[in-house]
Amino acid sequence: MGSITTIAPCGINCTLCHAFQDVKKKCPGCRSKIGVIRKSCLNCAISNCDKKTNYCFECMEYPCKQLKYLDKQYQLRYKINILENLDYIRQKGEEAFIVSQNEKYTCPDCGKLRTVHYDYCIYCKQEKKK
């Protein structure tokens, strides 16, 4: 596990980030070995934590205070539960997680992945169905 570099150690799917989908200043994902990674990802305490190999659930302190705070923020802002994401990855694997995320976040109109940062598809402006 840990071969898919577009899944952050905290369980966030980088492909759903606006920075990843940005055609002008594309971020390759926080664990990528190629491309220019955003400073916010490079400076991330969770990503830089050395108590895990690939994912936070490998740590003896899981879930730590920082991860709980990030989870709360993502639930409030984007309706994403990263602790549930991590449990899904641990139980079903990275590939199954990516498949489920693609099913959940693919725009029904244009077929491209939505970004979690907007209530509409940035490609065709289709609003999310609530």
Secondary structure, DSSP 8 states (H G I E B T S, - for coil): ----TTB-TTS-BGGGSHHHH-SSS----TT-SSS---HHHHT-HHHH-SS-SSSGGGSTT-S-HHHHHHHHHHHHHH---HHHHHHHHHHH-HHHHHHHHHHHHB-TTT--B--TTSSB-TTT--B---
